[in-house]
Amino acid sequence: MVDLADAARRVLDAVRPHIGEGKVATYIPALGNVDPHQFGFAVAGIDGTVHGAGDQDVRFSLQSVSKVFTLALTLSRGDEAIWRRVHREPSGTAFNSLFQLEFEHGIPRNPLINAGAIVVTDQLLAETGDALGLLRDLLRAETGNPDLDVDRVIAASESETGHRNRALAHLMASFGNMRNPVEQTLDHYFRQCSITVSVTELARAGLLLARHGLQADGSRLLSPQDARRVVSIMLTCGAYDAAGEFAYRIGLPCKSGVGGGILAIVPDRCAVAAWGPGLDAQGNSVTATLALGTFGSITGWSIF
């Protein structure tokens, strides 16, 4: 029997000497202002109990971690059409690569890199009229925080400096792979990435996948098969160009974001969230990566 509260404390002890390592994401100016000397960790058991350590209640922007939940919402509609617009393969290149997208005729490699996530948002927006609202409602329900919302300063900063994302979207539009006006889709995309959470809330939200698609209220959002598919894409594509290293070192499906957060799923057991603003060269949090590797060593949990 694993003591999750003790595991959280041991993770913090292991990470503490490394807090402050890495570089914050200055290409989004609002993220560049975040104090790098922070670290939070939380694990939510399948029964809903949460154990945390460090700066577990400090809020940070989801950034690319939001892509997991947007994909889940899209698949929950039962429409397989999204897989004609985006593939399911690791990218092997930077998360915002233009070269690969042009070479592959405007079809992104997977839904967890920027181009793929823009397509997923575009699909959800075209089908529902409010991609942001659906994501926000889902996260409010799963975290138990009715006030969870977009950080407007971060969203504005993302929009003002989002030239590469605009280039990706316009390139896809030139290949006929955008259904809405580029700026309309990107408005939803930028704001989705700018939703703020704590690690405690993120771990709670991750239980949606640890429970194979069951929501906090017991209703089903995803079929078990689709939940498994989301988790499998997290494993192969969730850590940018370091997904193989994550599988080797951590052995769990993960999704990272340049806000410093990483979500990991242990099916049938728990969801784990770690946050540290300092990033490595691939855009993954240095301390959150270390925390998840330590957690796996302590618990012995892995999908392999």
C-alpha positions in Angstrom: 0.0 0.0 0.0 1.6 3.3 -1.1 1.2 6.2 1.3 0.6 9.1 -1.1 1.0 11.8 1.5 4.4 10.5 2.4 5.3 10.1 -1.3 4.5 13.8 -1.9 6.7 14.9 1.0 9.6 12.7 -0.3 9.2 14.2 -3.8 9.5 17.7 -2.3 12.6 16.7 -0.4 14.2 15.3 -3.5 13.4 18.3 -5.7 14.1 21.1 -3.1 17.8 21.4 -4.0 16.9 22.0 -7.7 14.2 24.6 -7.3 15.0 27.5 -9.5 16.8 25.5 -12.2 15.9 26.0 -15.8 14.7 29.1 -17.7 11.2 30.6 -17.7 9.4 30.9 -21.1 10.3 34.5 -22.0 8.9 34.3 -25.5 5.5 34.8 -23.8 6.3 38.0 -21.8 3.8 37.4 -19.1 5.4 34.0 -18.4 8.8 35.6 -18.2 7.6 37.5 -15.1 6.9 34.3 -13.1 9.2 33.8 -10.1 11.2 30.6 -11.0 11.9 29.8 -7.3 8.6 28.0 -6.9 7.6 24.3 -7.0 4.3 22.5 -6.4 3.3 18.9 -6.4 0.0 17.1 -5.9 -1.3 13.6 -6.3 -5.1 12.8 -6.5 -6.0 9.3 -5.7 -8.8 7.5 -7.6 -11.0 8.0 -4.6 -10.7 11.8 -4.9 -8.3 12.4 -2.0 -5.5 14.8 -2.8 -2.1 15.1 -1.2 0.3 17.9 -2.0 3.6 19.5 -1.1 5.4 22.8 -1.7 3.5 25.6 -3.6 0.5 23.4 -4.2 -2.0 26.3 -4.2 -0.1 28.7 -6.4 -1.8 29.2 -9.8 -0.1 28.9 -13.1 -1.3 28.9 -16.7 -2.1 25.5 -18.2 -0.5 26.3 -21.6 -0.2 23.0 -23.5 -1.6 20.8 -20.7 -5.0 22.2 -21.8 -4.6 20.3 -25.1 -5.3 17.0 -23.3 -8.7 18.2 -22.2 -9.6 19.9 -25.5 -8.9 16.7 -27.2 -11.0 14.8 -24.7 -13.9 17.1 -25.4 -13.6 16.7 -29.2 -13.5 12.9 -28.9 -16.4 12.9 -26.5 -18.6 14.1 -29.4 -18.1 10.7 -31.1 -16.8 12.3 -34.4 -13.8 10.6 -35.9 -13.4 13.3 -38.4 -10.7 15.0 -36.3 -8.3 12.2 -37.3 -8.6 13.3 -41.0 -7.2 16.7 -39.9 -4.4 15.6 -37.5 -2.2 12.6 -37.2 -1.2 10.6 -34.1 2.6 10.4 -34.5 5.4 11.9 -32.4 6.7 15.0 -34.1 10.5 14.6 -33.6 10.7 18.4 -34.1 10.0 21.5 -32.1 6.4 21.9 -30.8 5.9 24.9 -33.1 7.7 23.7 -36.2 6.6 25.2 -39.5 8.9 23.1 -41.7 7.3 19.8 -40.7 3.8 21.2 -41.2 4.5 22.4 -44.7 6.3 19.2 -45.7 3.2 17.2 -44.6 0.7 19.4 -46.5 -0.8 21.2 -43.5 -1.7 18.0 -41.5 -0.1 18.3 -38.0 1.7 15.3 -36.6 -0.3 15.0 -33.5 -3.0 16.9 -31.4 -0.6 17.8 -28.6 1.8 20.1 -30.5 0.7 23.6 -31.3 -0.5 23.1 -34.9 -2.5 20.0 -33.9 -4.0 21.7 -30.9 -5.1 24.6 -33.1 -6.9 22.1 -35.4 -8.6 20.5 -32.4 -9.8 23.8 -31.1 -10.9 24.8 -34.6 -12.9 21.5 -34.9 -14.5 22.0 -31.4 -15.3 25.6 -32.2 -16.9 24.8 -35.6 -19.1 22.1 -34.0 -20.1 23.9 -30.8 -19.5 27.6 -31.3 -17.6 27.9 -28.0 -14.5 25.9 -27.6 -13.2 28.0 -24.7 -16.5 27.8 -22.8 -16.7 24.1 -23.0 -13.1 23.6 -21.7 -13.6 26.1 -18.9 -16.9 24.4 -17.8 -15.2 21.0 -17.9 -12.3 22.1 -15.8 -14.5 23.9 -13.3 -16.5 20.7 -12.8 -13.5 18.4 -12.6 -11.5 20.6 -10.3 -14.4 21.6 -8.1 -13.5 25.3 -8.5 -16.4 27.3 -10.0 -14.2 30.4 -10.3 -11.5 28.8 -12.5 -10.9 31.1 -15.4 -8.6 32.7 -18.0 -5.8 35.0 -16.8 -6.5 37.9 -19.1 -2.9 39.3 -18.8 -1.4 36.1 -20.0 -4.0 35.7 -22.7 -3.2 39.2 -24.0 0.5 38.5 -23.9 0.0 35.3 -25.8 -2.1 37.0 -28.5 0.3 39.9 -28.9 3.3 37.7 -29.4 1.7 34.7 -31.1 3.2 35.2 -34.5 4.4 31.6 -34.9 1.0 30.3 -34.0 -0.6 32.6 -36.5 1.9 31.4 -39.1 1.0 27.8 -38.3 -2.7 28.5 -38.6 -2.4 30.4 -41.8 -0.3 27.7 -43.3 -2.9 25.1 -42.4 -5.6 27.4 -43.8 -3.6 27.5 -47.1 -3.9 23.7 -47.3 -7.7 23.9 -46.5 -7.3 22.5 -42.9 -9.0 25.3 -41.0 -12.8 25.5 -40.7 -13.1 28.9 -39.0 -11.4 32.2 -39.6 -7.9 32.0 -38.2 -8.2 34.8 -35.7 -11.4 33.4 -34.3 -9.9 30.0 -33.7 -6.7 31.5 -32.3 -8.7 33.7 -29.9 -10.1 30.6 -28.3 -6.8 28.8 -28.4 -4.8 31.5 -26.7 -7.4 31.9 -24.0 -7.6 28.1 -23.4 -3.8 28.0 -22.8 -4.2 31.0 -20.4 -6.5 29.2 -18.0 -4.9 29.1 -14.6 -4.9 26.2 -12.1 -3.0 25.0 -9.1 -1.3 21.6 -9.0 -4.1 20.4 -6.7 -6.7 21.4 -9.2 -4.8 19.9 -12.1 -4.4 16.6 -10.3 -8.1 16.5 -9.6 -8.9 17.2 -13.3 -6.5 14.5 -14.4 -8.7 11.9 -12.6 -11.0 12.1 -15.6 -8.4 10.0 -17.5 -7.3 7.9 -14.5 -10.9 6.8 -14.2 -11.1 5.9 -18.0 -13.4 8.8 -18.9 -15.6 9.1 -15.8 -16.2 12.6 -14.6 -16.1 13.7 -10.9 -19.9 13.5 -10.7 -19.9 9.9 -12.0 -21.2 10.7 -15.5 -19.2 9.5 -18.5 -17.5 12.0 -20.8 -15.3 9.5 -22.8 -15.7 5.9 -23.6 -13.0 3.7 -22.1 -11.6 3.3 -25.5 -11.3 7.0 -26.2 -9.9 7.6 -22.8 -7.2 5.0 -23.5 -6.5 6.7 -26.8 -6.0 10.1 -25.1 -3.6 8.6 -22.6 -1.7 6.7 -25.3 -1.1 10.0 -27.2 0.1 11.6 -24.0 2.7 8.9 -23.7 4.0 9.1 -27.3 3.5 12.9 -27.9 3.0 14.7 -24.6 6.5 15.9 -23.8 7.3 17.5 -27.1 10.6 16.2 -28.5 11.4 14.4 -25.2 8.5 11.9 -25.2 10.8 9.0 -25.5 13.0 10.2 -22.7 9.9 10.7 -20.5 8.7 7.1 -21.3 12.2 5.8 -20.3 12.7 7.9 -17.2 9.1 8.2 -15.9 7.1 5.4 -17.5 3.8 7.2 -17.3 1.7 9.1 -19.8 2.5 12.8 -19.3 1.5 16.2 -20.8 3.7 19.2 -20.2 3.3 22.9 -20.8 5.6 25.9 -21.1 3.9 27.4 -18.0 5.9 24.8 -16.1 3.1 22.3 -15.4 3.2 18.6 -16.1 0.2 16.2 -15.7 0.8 12.4 -15.4 -1.8 9.6 -15.4 -1.5 6.3 -13.5 -4.6 4.5 -14.8 -6.9 3.1 -12.0 -4.7 4.6 -9.3 -4.2 8.4 -9.5 -3.4 11.5 -11.4 -0.2 13.5 -10.6 0.6 17.2 -11.2 3.9 18.9 -10.8 4.9 22.5 -11.5 8.1 24.5 -11.7 8.4 27.5 -14.0 12.0 26.8 -15.1 12.2 24.9 -18.4 14.8 22.7 -20.1 15.8 23.0 -23.8 12.8 21.0 -24.9 10.3 23.2 -23.1 9.6 20.9 -20.2 9.8 21.9 -16.5 13.1 20.8 -14.9 11.8 20.3 -11.4 8.4 18.8 -12.5 10.2 16.3 -14.6 12.5 15.4 -11.7 9.4 15.2 -9.4 7.6 12.7 -11.6 10.7 10.6 -12.0 11.1 10.5 -8.2 7.4 9.7 -7.7 7.7 6.7 -10.0 10.8 5.5 -8.2 9.1 5.8 -4.8 5.8 4.1 -5.8 7.2 1.7 -8.4 4.2 2.7 -10.6 4.6 2.5 -14.3 2.5 1.4 -17.3 5.3 -0.8 -18.4 
